[in-house]
Structures are given as structure tokens and as C-alpha cells.
């Protein structure tokens, strides 16, 4: 059964102040991740708002600002970044870290990296990082 709670899901289309973001845990997933993980809905999406993006194929201009707005104005309380082990996915984690910094809110972040077969290679919870506007 689907665990999807909202529409749209593309980061590019999500309004930063959408009601479904208020007090939500956000799953920021690479486009390919859901297709590699057979238990994506039950293991990662359950109880999360969803934003999907591809740092290689999408134009990332504006993504950092959009994520920062979702953190600062939208009221999300945590971010899980779900990527694949391929090099093109690394940019998604960097976008999330920069957005947290720009938003100026301490926010816990979980990093999950999947193998090409959809198995977790890394699943790491991180303390809320120190934040503050960039100078």
C-alpha cells in the first residue's frame, strides 16, 4: 500500500509553505532511489512528507533556497536524504546541508545511501548541525 501523503512530490513544484510540511519529517529522495528499493514506501516514506529531485538531471538553481524556505517557513522538523551510491547523487546531500545552514535552524538530518540493488550501505543519523547565515 502506498504511504504517499501529498502531491506534488517534485522539489521543483513544492510550495515551501505547503500545509503538509508543517511539523513534518521530510524525505528528500533522489529520483532513482524509490525504484531501487523494494520497500521504499514502508521503510523510508512512511510518516514523511516527500520531495524528490535529481541533482544531475535537474537544474539545481533555486533548490537550496526552496529547501531553506521549507525549513524556515514551512516548519519541517527533520530531513532524511535518501540517495544512491552513484556519484551524481552526492549533490542532494550538499543541497540539504546548505539549505539548513541558510535557514538558520538546527535540524536533525539522516543520511541513507542505497546500493544499486537497493540495499542500505549507509544509514546515519546526525545531530542538528550548527547553523547560521552564510557570510
N, C-alpha and C positions, 0 to 999 in steps of 0.2 A: 504494500500500500504506500502511496506517496506521502511524504512528510512535508511537501512544499506548502507554505503558508501564505505566500503572497505572489503578486505579479506586478510589475515585471521583475526579471531576475538579472538582466544585463546591467552591469555597473553604470554603463553609459546612460541608461534610461531611468535609473533610480533617482527619485527626488530625495535630497538629503534630509528633509523633514517629514518623510512619509510616516504615517501613524504606526505602521508595523515595525519601525525601527526603535520606537520609544521603549527603553529598558530591555532591548533585545540583545541577544548574543548573535553576532554577525559571523556567518561563514563566508569568507572571501575565497572562492574556489576558482582555480584555473579551469578553463573550459573543458579540457580533456580529462580532468580528474574524475568527474562523475561517470564517465564512460569506462574508465579502467577499474573502478571499484564496484564490485557486485553488490556490496552492502552500503552504498553511498547514502541512501535515504535513512536507513536505521542507525548507521554508525556515525555519520557526520551531520546530516541535515536536520535530524530530529531536534525540535525545540530551538531552531536557529532561523533567523532571517537570512536570506541568501543574496549574494552578489557574485556574479561570475564575470570573468574577464580573461583575456589572453594578452599577456604583456608583449608577445611577439607580433601578433596579427592586428591587435587593436592599436589605435593611436592613443597613447597614454596621456596626451596633453589634457589636463583637466582632471585626471583621475585622482591625483594627490589632493587637490582642492576639494573634489567631491567627497572623498573619504574623510577628509578633515571636517567638512561640514556635517557629515553623517555622525561623526564622533562628537563634535562640539554642539551642534544644533539639533541633531536627530536623537541624541540621547542613548546611543548604543553603549552597552556596558562591558563588552569584550569582543575580541576578534580572533577567529581561528582562520589561519591562512593554510589552505589545502592546495598543494602543488604536486607536480610530478617530478621525478628525478632528473628530468632533462634540463639543460642549461637555460632554455628560453623561459622557464617558469620562475627563475630566481628573481626576476624583476617584480613579481607580485608581492613578495615579502618586503622588498625595499620600498615599494609604494606604501604599504601599510605602516612601516616604521616611520617614514617621513610624514605621513598624514597624522599619526599620533603625536609626533613632535610639533607639527604646525598647529594642531588643535589645542595644544597646551593642556591636555588632560591625561593623567596617568590612567592607563588602560591595560589590563592583562591581555597577553597575546599567546596563542597556542600555535605552534608550527607543526604541520603534518606534511611529510614528504612521502609520496607513494612511488613504488617501483612501477616499471612498465606493465607488470602483471596485476597492479592494483593493491599490492601488499604494503603496509606501512614500513618504511625504512627508518623514519624519524618521527617521533611524537613527543613534542617537548613543550611543556607549559613554561611560560616566562613571567616573572614578576612584572608588575606595571613599571615600565621604564620611566626614568626621569624625563620630564618634558619641558617644553618652553619654546617660544617662537624662535625661529632661526634669525640670526643676525647677518 
